[in-house]
Structure formats: C-alpha cells, structure tokens
Amino acid sequence: MLVLASALLATPAAAQFDWGSDCDSGSGHFAQFIDHHDVTVIGEIPVDKRNVRIDLVSPEDVDIQLFDKATGTAIIAWPYGLLSGPTAEVVDHEGVAYRYSGYNGVDGEFGHEYVEILGDTNRVLVIKAFGYAAGQADVTYVWEAVPTCNERGQGVFSQFVAYGDTVTVGDIPLGKTNVVVELDAGYGNDIDIQLVDAETGDPIVAWPNGVLNGPGEEEVRYRDMTVGYSGYNGIDGNWGHESIEVTGTTTTVLTVKAYGYMSGYADVSYEWGVGTGLPCGGTTYPPLPNCGEGLYCKGEQLSPNIPGECHTASWCFNDALAAVHCAGLDQPRTPGNWVCEQFECVYQEQNECEVSGGYCVHFLDTCADGYKSAGPMGCPGGRSANCCLP
C-alpha cells in the first residue's frame, strides 16, 4: 500500500472474527451469548472479502441482523430491514447481493439463520443478533479471498498545510500499478498538490518548475509511466480539489507533496490497482475493452473464447495456470518452475540433483543439503563429473 506520512484509516478488527490477511480464504467458529430482548453486536465484516456466509445456530429463538456501518442501513433486520421476511430472499445494496435465510430459519428451526454475501464486500458490515429468548449462539463463518487482494487498495486521511509551506503527504512505492491521488481542501481553499521523483528530486507536478504545471488537465510520459495532472485550476474549477494519476507500474518511488497558498486541512484520498479485476477478452458482443497500460488480460481458463480479467504482470490464478500467467516475467537461470502463492507469481527453484533425479550432474562442485557426492565417475554422454546421491 502507499507509505504515508500520516496514519491511515484502517478497517477496525471485528470482535471475535478473524479474517486473516488480505489474500487469505478461510473459516472460523466461536460462541456468543445473546441476552433476552437485547441486541448484541457480534462483530464486523471488512471490505474485500468474497462470498461470505455466516451461520448463527442457537437452541433459542435468536435472530441475525446485518447493518451497513457507514450509513446505518439495516440490510437484514425485523421488521424494518431491506430483508425482513420469514423465508429466504435476496436484495441488492450498493451493488452487492445479500441473501437471508428468513426469520423462520433453516428447515424451520427458529434458532438457525444465515447471511450470505454474493460477491465481494464493498462496505464495512456489522453483524448483530436479537434475542427473543436468552441463550448461547454458535457462530460459524466462511469466506474466499478476492483475487485482486495484492493488486488493489485505497485509503484516506487528513493533512494540515500551513500558508506558504510545502508538506510531504506520503510516498507512492515502486511497483504500484494505476495510482490515483486526490487532494480536497474544500471549495476555494487554494492548496496545490505536487509530485516529485524521490530518487532524483525532480519535480514532475509543481508550479512553476514542474514538468506539469499548467491550469488545466495535462499528462506526460515519465520514466515509462504516464503521469496526469488535473491542473492548478482544480477539478470542476475548484482550486482546492486537485488530482494526480499515474498510469502503468511505478518505476521509481514518487513523493506526493502539497503547497499552501492558503492554510487549512486537506482530505487526501488514494487508490491503486485501478482497473484490476475488470472483464476483458473472450468473444462477447459488444467486445470487452482492452485492459490498458500496466495490465494484462488473464483468464481462469486457457480458452481464448472465455472472457478473462485485467491483472498485473505478476498475477496468477493458481498453480495449474502459473506457467501461462507468469510467462512474461524475468525467469531466473536456475532450474525450477513458476507457482502461484496467493495470486502472486513465485519462482520455485530446484537443486540440480532434484532435476536430474539423483543421477550424474555435470560441473557440480558441491551438493545441496541432504545429498552427498559419489565422486568422479562415468556419466551419460561419456563425461566425468561429481554425482549427487540421496
């Protein structure tokens, strides 16, 4: 993620849930006591978890509830939720489908209800339970990793900028693809965003000496990246709202700064991996758009007729497709093969004895751990060399 001078707003950990790291799939289980006629907060579901299912099982009549944390919207709750009926039903909320077992429960068992999120969570969600009777509830949950987990992310924080001062907002690290940074100081509050090459100190976006320094939208090709700037007149003519966009994969560390023509607080939002996960390829009509700079069309299957998704060069779906998805990367000159670890291409080296099956290996001076030299001997092809034997 972006390494920033100010603390980022992190998604708070959900009480008693353990969602692992960004690229983990998994499941879990815990017990929760529910009081009579009380609403108990069970925990939270963070963003970017795929196909989540939560089951609540109790010998008593306990109802599960689900809320959008940011807006307070009751997605599942009796009697006022978007879903509040007795049987299974589905609703769309903010572009994601939610399924609820209904308050009559699974197979008519009042104490067994479930929530399913069909797709990727895009809101922090709060799971609650209401006890029509007091009792213990067993909570089980399962989820999948979002395939763009190591390609995409976002954040927001506030930065104070003093009049006539230049402050460092943060660094965009090497290897991030398709980055957008916006600075919003409020209408008419004239605070300018800047971008500097951290390696050379050269200003890329800055008035008056940056490569980009004009009033309107402009872009430049810089060190194999395309850098775009909103212009100092701002977005929709608002001087206090400017943006920088880096298209492609960053080839050097970039430092984001801000200059205060006026003093005040600026809200800084940033996102990277823009465009990853979008559909591409296949034989659809109308045809799907190209992935664009820094991204490649990669499918979960090898058939060119089936649409794939836009991903970065080092992304792979699984070990079976690793050789195809990782083919464009620089490969070490040592024996081995590509594998896929949490959607990331990893080259797995093999020592020469493993490659040769324990037979003679030409020009091998030392043996790997667990092998011993058999000494000089005749090898296939009439050569003499040390051989590694288990």
Beta strands, then each sheet from edge to edge (+ up, - down):
strand 1: 3-4
strand 2: 26-34
strand 3: 39-45
strand 4: 50-57
strand 5: 62-68
strand 6: 74-76
strand 7: 89-93
strand 8: 96-100
strand 9: 112-120
strand 10: 125-131
strand 11: 135-144
strand 12: 153-161
strand 13: 166-172
strand 14: 177-184
strand 15: 191-197
strand 16: 203-205
strand 17: 218-222
strand 18: 225-229
strand 19: 241-249
strand 20: 254-260
strand 21: 264-272
strand 22: 279-280
strand 23: 296-298
strand 24: 308-311
strand 25: 336-341
strand 26: 344-349
strand 27: 372-373
strand 28: 377-378
strand 29: 384-385
strand 30: 388-389
sheet 1: 1+ 13- 20+ 15- 16+
sheet 2: 2+ 11- 4+ 9- 8+ 7-
sheet 3: 3+ 10- 5+ 6-
sheet 4: 12+ 21- 14+ 19- 18+ 17-
sheet 5: 22+ 24- 23+
sheet 6: 25+ 26-
sheet 7: 27+ 30-
sheet 8: 28+ 29-
end
